Amino acid sequence: MRTKIIALVLILLTAKVNGQTLQSDTGRVDFLVLAEAAMAHNKTLQNQQLELKKLGLTQKQIYHTYIPTLEASGAYAYSKGQLNIDTDPIPFTLPGMTLPLPGLPPVELPPMHLAIPGIDQGLDYSGNLWMGGLTAKWTLFTGLKAPYLGKAMKHKIQANEYLLQQSEADIIEELAIYYDKVALLAQAEKLLKESEKRLNREADVAQRALTEGLITQHDYQKIEIARLDLASRQIELRGNRQLLQLKLQQLTGLSVDEIAGISVELQPMRNVAGEGTYMARPELKALDEAIVASEYKLKSESSGYLPKVQAFATHQYAGFTNGELGPVGFNEISAYPVNAVGVGFKWELFDGFHTHDERKKAKIQIQQTQNKRAEAAEMLMLNYNNAFNSYQVATAQEALRARQQDVSKRSLQISYKEYQNGLIKVSEFLEAQTDYEKSVLDYYQTVYEQRQSAVKLLNATGELNLETIRNL
């Protein structure tokens, strides 16, 4: 029987626990402190928060498309070469005219056909070329692409915020595994201390009884064996406590001294099964937002068929200084200011099916997200039903185990009185004590499982968060 109890204790210490102590403890560290520390320490959660910041900056960049831009440009070059001029003759006609002569008849001049001679000459030139100016641009219309992309990014951010909430819930659940192990260890240690006091008291009685010949050496040795077995289990429990403290330190980043301050009671979690359902899970909300984001992405791709409009203004300078043009030297030939203000548009009438293909890809993305959402809903529904049924069964079993523990405790008390009065042997008393220890461990194992199912149910309904912890 004692071998079974040892095995049961080991199972309780190594089993994967999903319950948690969500009530504030009278000790120095409660679960809320650990949960907040774990969230601040978790690197995966930190990266998700940084990703949200990146998405927020991307959303701002989309809307910054409508902010005017101003750029300055400038260039300098020394240029030297030959300017070749080769022109054809330019014909022109002088119209006929009448010249009046004093005292003489007017003279009629006929039309004259003349031509400006062509030029065929090369001129060497050299000088410093300067260019510079300011250009302002202002996007007026993006074909609705920017507004739709901005809305798509807004819903993508919301989807990532829901995923962040689920990550926080998973951290709480993982932390609760080891936090409740500490509580379970505390109950096991408390039980062993009670048994130790009882055995030490009976060992003294048995020693006197052995001296007076009231019991045999064999009966006395049974008590000694029980005490040694108890001491062995206490050593094992202390080792497991240290391992749990190291794990909590790794999850939270707190010091060993702070972790050592955890001291909690393992109590059932009541009134957990509320009106929540799996439809409130952050994953489903995230996928709903992702579907909306994909729909806006499709609209933005469809807007690629619309023209884009942009206003612009320029203020430029161009000059050629300290140069020579053939035999003529000059100080400066410049144009300043050269100003321009206007509106331009760009309308891609055919982009090589790029927009068409992007729209197809966006439609496929919507279908994929819808399929993920449907699959996730099925899995989360099964998870919720399993968690709800497990919570109801574990809660009912906890009540039965509590009654069984009370009966076992009364049986131990009766056996102890009978043993003191010499009505039963020491082996029978030790057997009653073993039964009581087993019933206590069975009870706390059931409490353990009840809390485990309660936290799973909270997570299954999307209610496992810091606010829930504060209100419990």
Secondary structure, DSSP 8 states (H G I E B T S, - for coil): -HHHHHHHHHHHHHS-------S--SSS--HHHHHHHHHHH-HHHHHHHHHHHHHHHHHHHHHGGGS-EEEEEEEEEEEEEEEEEE---EEEEE--EEEEETTEEEEEE--EEEEE---EEEEEEEEEEEEEEEEEEEEEE-TTHHHHHHHHHHHHHHHHHHHHHHHHHHHHHHHHHHHHHHHHHHHHHHHHHHHHHHHHHHHHHHHHHHHTTSS-HHHHHHHHHHHHHHHHHHHHHHHHHHHHHHHHHHHH---HHHHHT---------S---S--GGG-HHHHHHHHHHHHHHHHHHHHHGGGS-EEEEEEEEEEEEEEEEEETTEEEEEEEEEEEEEEEEEEE--S--TTHHHHHHHHHHHHHHHHHHHHHHHHHHHHHHHHHHHHHHHHHHHHHHHHHHHHHHHHHHHHHHHHHHHTTSS-HHHHHHHHHHHHHHHHHHHHHHHHHHHHHHHHHHHTT--SHHHHHH-
